[in-house]
Each structure stands twice: as C-alpha cells, then as structure tokens.
Amino acid sequence: ACDKWEPFFHCWGLYALDILQKQDHKDDDGGAGEQGKLNSRCYLHHFNEFTKLYESDALPYGTHSIKSSSFRGLIVVVGLDTPRIAKITDMLSSELGCTTQIKSLEQVDKNTMTSAMRLNSGGMVCGCTIDDRQRTIRELLPHYEHAVFLVFLTYTEEEMDEYASQVIEQDEMNAAGEEEKNGSNKKQKKKKKAKKQKKITPEQKKSQIKGKSQGWKTLQVKHKMEIPVTHLLTQKEEMTKLVDNLIHFAVDIPKPDDRPGLLVYFPSIPGSGKSTLCQSLLNYNSGDAPFSVPSNQDPEDSANNGGIDKSTSKTIDDSTKRKLVIQTGDSTKEKYWPLVKREKMESSSTVYITDKNAPPGAKGAWDAISTICMDTQNIAIPVLPRDAIQTTVVKGSFSSSMNGNDVDDKVGEEKDSAIATQPRTTVISHCYPFSLHYLAVCMTRVLNREASSHEGKLDSSNKTACMIVIKFYSLYRNYTAERFMECFRNNLNGNTTTTMMMQRANHENDERQKMMIDVPFFSRQNDEMDGVGKEVVLPNLPQDLESVLLDALDLQYQLDKWEKCATKSSKSTAEADMEQRLRSSLQTHKTWIESCAVPADISQQSFYRQLSNLTNWLNEESIHTNFVPPAPSTSPPSCIQNQNNEERFKIKIVSVDVDVKDVHSLIQTTSYANSTLLNFLNKFGGLTSKTPTTMTQSISNTIHDTNTIHDTTTTSTKQTTTANEEEDGIIQDSLFISNTHVTMAHHSQLSQNEMHAQFGKFVNQSMNVTVNSILFSENVAALAVSSVKKIANEDRTIATTDETQEEEKEVPPSCNDFPHVTIWCNRGSSAVQANDLPQDVLKGVANRVDLGEGVVLSGKLTFWKQED
C-alpha cells in the first residue's frame, strides 16, 4: 500500500501546489487553465487530468523517479566545486527517488543513517567537498559499511588549475574584506601582514587539492566509484551507469526484519526488581524460547554494539524467532530513548527490553515510547507489579502564600501522622497508583544493595537513597490506580498495523490482548510458578513505618511545590532528617518487609512465560498482517494429527476431565462431616437426583470456566445435569455441571504450538487430580486442585495421596491462578465466577472446607476442539 500510494499522493501534492501557486497570480474569476480554480469544491477536473498524466508518466517532475522510492542507503558525492556537486546530487535524487538531500556531512549521524536504511525510505544523498572532514564517514563505516556509497568526482589538470586559481582569488578577496572591516586594529594588521608573507601559489594550492583528494580516495569504503565530473554532466550513459550501480548497491543492502515487534518497559521505581527480571532472561535455553536469547558478552562489546548481541545461537533455525535486546539504562553512555529509537528503527521486530524506570509526565518516557512505537510498528508492553497497583492518598497542609522563610522553618517539620491535625493554612491531598507496601519493599531492596555496587550509584552508600526512591515514586503523583491502568488499556501504541492486531486479539477474546505483563510482587499462600494460590491480602503496615512513608511523600510534595522558594540548605536539612527517619524505620521492620515480597524465581519465571506468550502471539499475528509467517510446526506427529491422520484441529482448551460421579461422591461423603456443606447441598435437594445417567462423547455446548483475566466462557457438548439455558455467558437456571474438569490451558493463554508441545504427549492419558478443599458461595461451587500428575495405573478412581506418589509423573501446571473443578452454578451466575472463590472466602462471602492432605481423583487429559 505504501509503495503504491505514497508516490501517487506525493505527485498529486506537487501537481496541486503548482496550480495553487499560479492561482495566486490570477484574478478571482480568472481560474487556473480551462479546468477552473482548484479548491475543496472544485478539484475533480484537476484530479482527473492529473491521473492521466500520472499513469502515462507525463508529469514534468519525473513520475518514474518518485515511484521508484525503494532506494536505501547513503550516497556521498565528493568533489571540488559546490555548484556542480549540487547539480549531480539533484540528478541522482531525481533518478533514484531519494526523499532526502543533505547539504553537509555534519548532518549525517547514526539516526539519519538508520532512517536512510529503512524500507521505502528513499535513502539519502549528500554532497560535500574535499575540504569537508572525513571523520564523520569514518565513524559510520564500522556499523554502516554496507550502506554507504562514495561517488568521487575526478577532474582534469586544467580543471584543477582553474579551481586552484579561483580558490586563491576568493581567499584574497576574503582577506581584503576582513582587513577593511578591522582596519584600525593593530593586531589584525599584523596578522594580515604575516598572511601576505605566506602567500600561496597556484601550484602549491593544486598540490594541497591533490593531497586532500587522495585522502578521500583512500578512505576504506566498500562501495565507491570514481567518475569524471564532465562526463557525468554531459554524457547520459555515464549517469545511467552510475544509477545502475547504485540500484544494485541498494538491492544488496540486507533488508531489516520489519515485522512488528515488542517494546517492553517498566513504569516502576528503583528497587522493583526490573534488572533482575531482565538479566534472568539470559538464563533460559534459546532453543525453548520464541526469541533469540543473547549470549553473555563483554560489557565493552555490548556498549559498542548498542546493547544488541550480534551473535546468533546455533540452536536457532526458526525464522520466526526474534532477537532479544536488553538495553540497560545505567550503562548507556548516550541519551537513552533516542538510542532505543535508533536501534528499534534498525530492527523493528526485536523483543526489546528497556531496563530503565519509565515514569509518565513531562520528564517521563511515555511520550518517547509512544513515538517509537508509532514509527517502528511496535507494541508497547508495560511490566507491572501484581497486587501493588493500589491508590495511595496522602493528606497534608501548607500555606499557599508560603515564602522562602516559611519553607525554611516548616518544610522539614515532622508530623505525627499523614493527616495533619493542625493545618497551617490549606489542607491538600495528593494520590499515587502504588501501595505503600510496594514503596517499602522497593526502598528496602535499594538499601540492601552493597555499597558502590550499583552502576547508577543508587545503593546503601548513597546518603539520600531513600529520598531518591521517594522522588521516583512522586513522579506518578496524581495518578490513581484506575487512571494509571487506564493509560495502559488505552495503550501507548498509535501505529495502524499494531492497532489492528490488538483489535483482532480483543475480538477473539485473546488473553494476550491485555498487552501488559503483570509480574507477581507480593508473597501468596501455596506459591507455585506464577504465584498461584490465594489472593494476596497483606497485613497492615506497622504504624510507625506507614507514618514515616506518608510524611516523606508529603515532604517531597512540598519540596516540589515550593522548589523555587526553599533555600538549598533548608531542603538538604529536611531531606537528611527524613532520610534518617526512613532508614531507621525500614531497618526496624526489615525482616517483616522482606517477607512480604515474592521469591525472585517466581517473578522471573512468570515474566519469562508471559513474555514468551506475547512473542508467540505476535508471531501468529504475522499471518494476518502480511509479514513473514511462522515456520511450520516441528511438534511430534501424535501431537498434530488425529487418529485418521488428518491435519490437527484448533484447540479451545486443554482439560483434565474428571468423572462427575467421583466428584459428587467426594462432596457427598464430605458433607456428612460438615453441616455447612450439608445445608448448602440441601438447598438444591442434595446430589442424588443430580447425578447424570448419560454423557455424550462430542464436545460443543456446555459451560466451561476459563482464566481469571478475561472472565470468558467456552462451550462443549457434554451435557449438564439439569435443563438450562445459556445467554451471553449467564446461566439462567441453577445446575450442577456434568462435564466436570480442570482447565489446564486456554487458547488465549498459550499458542496452538505451545498447547500441542506442552500437553500433546499426555493426551488421553490418566491423571491424578489432588483436591485439597471444597469452596462454595451463593453463586458457585468448586473443588480446589493442588496438583495434577500422570499415573501409570489407569484403573484407579479414588485413592489416597500416599498410594499414588510412586506412580506419578510431572505434567505442566495449570495456567490459571486458581486451578479448580467447577461443580455448580446458581441462577444468573457464570461458571467463570469460580475463579473468585479464594478471594470470596477471604472476604467472608464464601465458605471453604479443607480436606486435610487431599483426596485424589482420577481424570484423563483431553483437547477440546475450537469451533470455527
């Protein structure tokens, strides 16, 4: 589309501009030619005429050259005289469709080179004389050697003599003008006399010209061509020969992988663990990842390469794999976000991890991220701390007429609590999107860093380390948790291609449409790989710790508000006092604070899994957006074909189906010893009348609960135990679920390849499903599943945990935060509400019956077919 329409509208713009300029010199009733005026009400005549000229290549400014805008790279034309150099650059620009002409080598840098190398950019052509410095080209050659073409113009002896004389004459005229300008200045006169004594001859000037020319000729440029300047201007075949060489040169420039990529960023604060997450990606096997994990390299080499690992792993032979780039902010010597933009423009398809805090605001990074994504077809993926997004409101007071002296006296004043009981003049409040627990953990981690161990010098040796963390936290001021999350739901992506991809994901209820990574931050009960377990409910902060954190935030607010009023000494004193209070309180509660944080390996594994899922989704989306499609699957035949050796179907869910009779038997037996459960069952007449007599083998129409993120439902044809209707995912009648099962994965959580690869070898094999509790509320009831393991003996139905330990084999864990078997739904409720049962128990609106060490049910792992 770009190749077709950009030249078209470019030509139309030139055509219309020419007519509009002519109209400016005519009377209002004069019109522009026979077709009349060109304006919003009268343009079709002009447009039709333009179309004829365009299609017949009859436009005066070279339709063919504008259409041929696929040239890439930089052409440097080097010669003696500027007028003829400019004429040649104009000719080359017209012939090749170069959209950019550069008048000076000083304007050429890495950013402009990156732009010149992009597909459909038209490239760049630059004219310079031998007097210009070669250093610019020398600095670019190590990285862009394949994209620079040097056109060196040669001259006859007579032309060089003439040029030397002209230069000498011009120098003398300039010197005379300077002498006239500074006539009375004795020092200047002495300088002029010295210059007159060293007057250069034409032969000496000619020798200088040859020396400079030789320097350009010996420049180690891979692609270059020497052409007599007169031949190039007078002989058409010489220009044709040069253009042909340039076209072949452009074709040979390696084409970048311009598929949409990911730009992963951290809207966080110091101590959140972002660097640990980033570096943990290097520990994973490249062969298992959807991106090319860079090998450990020397930091100096990494800096020279802009942070991009140039090596390719031997295990990578899949064309869909994307290069993983980790760019650390503290080790970057140049401006960070311009560097990110340049590297993204060089290779847009990368999975680019920005190891740097990215706050909003005028000094923040969100505008830069949005621009990068717009220009490079990338999707911005924020990494957020799970369970830490919570609005924190700080209340304080100050005088709106506070002057410098007031600040000196009051800005460091300590308060007994965050809510000022005796406001000085005005009560104010400010909010933040992160919890105080999150702030305390991050601050403690910063203080735990060994002295002088951090590249950014933010460790225990920094005398204001805690207040620096407070400053970062304050960059999110006036963002509530809801507003903060809304920013990510609205996304920082503006590119049409990526927007369409995200809309398609949303239409297909793809879990990955959330376009964010939420990493476990706080400890949960029964933690597993992805923080699986009960909802995090943290205890209240110790009163003294909460008070000092709120006081520090209020102090920073006042310092920011009255920055120009407060003296440097008063600010330093206030910050130093607050720093001591913070450190003292954090040290007192250090053990408690550290116990709140989730183990690092859980966060790392969750980060890797979610990043891999998003990358796989991006590869799948390439099929829909005309980019390079994923390579054929290399999964075992048993995973990709059915019994009739037909092509594998699309999987809706991976489930472990459990016999409903075993489920009801377990519930019935447990109810005899638990009156609450028994009373709950009696509301619906018990389980006896609800046991199904038949169950169909096909899969298409019943309620199935899915992941907690989207609250979506899927369907199957296993029948329910009572007549019911389903409308928009809402159950219209109370029922017991007959197709009882544990959801291991949904197609929105894993790609088709991942589901086949991870679970294919377990299809139709018997599993041990360990149930550790029964949870139920007024709306839904479910069995909580603690583990699913493969068993060798398929005849077992219900057994104790000890009897099966030796026969069990590992199965990938469920992708749901709360693995369970839904057993019942009330009228007007959805089966997906079972995902909320652990949280409902903590809120006191649901009940839980523990089963001790657990009861093992027998199940079978199956794939549920996704309907077209």
Secondary structure as UniProt FT lines:
FT   HELIX           2..23
FT   TURN            24..25
FT   TURN            28..30
FT   HELIX           33..35
FT   TURN            40..41
FT   HELIX           44..55
FT   TURN            56..57
FT   TURN            60..62
FT   HELIX           63..67
FT   TURN            69..70
FT   STRAND          74..79
FT   HELIX           82..96
FT   STRAND          100..102
FT   HELIX           105..107
FT   HELIX           110..117
FT   TURN            119..120
FT   STRAND          124..129
FT   TURN            130..131
FT   HELIX           135..144
FT   HELIX           145..147
FT   STRAND          148..154
FT   HELIX           157..181
FT   TURN            182..184
FT   HELIX           186..197
FT   HELIX           202..217
FT   STRAND          223..228
FT   HELIX           229..234
FT   HELIX           236..252
FT   STRAND          261..266
FT   TURN            270..271
FT   HELIX           274..280
FT   HELIX           281..283
FT   HELIX           286..288
FT   STRAND          291..292
FT   HELIX           299..304
FT   TURN            305..307
FT   TURN            314..315
FT   TURN            319..320
FT   STRAND          322..328
FT   TURN            330..331
FT   HELIX           336..346
FT   TURN            348..349
FT   STRAND          351..357
FT   TURN            362..363
FT   HELIX           366..376
FT   STRAND          378..386
FT   TURN            387..388
FT   STRAND          389..398
FT   TURN            400..401
FT   HELIX           404..410
FT   TURN            411..412
FT   STRAND          426..434
FT   HELIX           436..448
FT   TURN            451..452
FT   TURN            455..456
FT   TURN            460..461
FT   TURN            463..464
FT   HELIX           465..474
FT   TURN            475..478
FT   HELIX           481..490
FT   HELIX           496..507
FT   TURN            508..509
FT   HELIX           511..514
FT   STRAND          517..520
FT   TURN            525..526
FT   TURN            529..530
FT   HELIX           543..561
FT   TURN            562..565
FT   HELIX           568..588
FT   HELIX           590..596
FT   HELIX           600..621
FT   TURN            622..626
FT   HELIX           637..640
FT   TURN            643..644
FT   STRAND          651..658
FT   HELIX           660..671
FT   TURN            672..673
FT   HELIX           675..682
FT   TURN            683..685
FT   HELIX           688..690
FT   STRAND          704..705
FT   TURN            708..710
FT   STRAND          713..714
FT   STRAND          726..727
FT   TURN            728..729
FT   STRAND          730..731
FT   STRAND          735..736
FT   STRAND          741..746
FT   TURN            747..749
FT   HELIX           752..759
FT   HELIX           760..762
FT   TURN            763..764
FT   STRAND          766..777
FT   STRAND          780..790
FT   TURN            794..795
FT   STRAND          798..799
FT   HELIX           801..804
FT   HELIX           805..807
FT   STRAND          809..810
FT   STRAND          820..825
FT   TURN            827..828
FT   HELIX           831..836
FT   HELIX           837..843
FT   STRAND          846..865
//
